[in-house]
Each structure stands twice: as C-alpha cells, then as structure tokens.
C-alpha cells in the first residue's frame, strides 16, 4: 500500500503521533470506542494513527487483510499461544523461562 504525501504538510512519510489519549465528543462515541477497539483512537497503547498506518502497510506487504503489531517478542509469543489453546489444554514449558543474573545461583 503506497502512501501519498499529505496534502497539508507535503510530507512523504507518516507522522509519528505522540499523544497518549484522544478526545471524544459524546458519551456514545466513547462507548463505541470501548465496544470496538478499531472504531476510533482511544489510548495510544492500544491503537494510534502511527501504529494503524504501520499495521496497514505490513498487511499490504503480505497481501493480508490486517495484521497485529506488538511492543515485544514476548507479547507476540503470548498472543500466538493464547490464540491456539483452549480451556483444558496443557502447555509444556521450561521451569524458569526468564533467566538472568538474579536467577543464577552460585
């Protein structure tokens, strides 16, 4: 999906939106945003215009309808596992998947 420069600012790349929350005009609009996270921007951690543009571009590159973007590899792995297991399933994992200096014993 190509992106044409903004007719207002004549920029060739998407802007980085640096706000944490977005204004709504009515209580009904706020309800809609809580009911459907893609109905509008509410809080930057979930969805913001910059992430929205990234999702759409990545999906277009892969020929997909949409895609997900995560802030960490652990989040992506968790979402993949969660999407494929159901109640009663068992997950086999190592005892301490996150190790580091504090996990080492001498």
Secondary structure, 3 states (H helix, E strand, C coil): CCCCCCCCCCCCCCCCCCCCECCCCCHHHHHHHHHCCCCCCCECCCCCHHHHHHHHHHHHHHCCCCCCCCCCHHHHHHHHHHHHCCCCCCCCCCCCCCCCHHHCCC
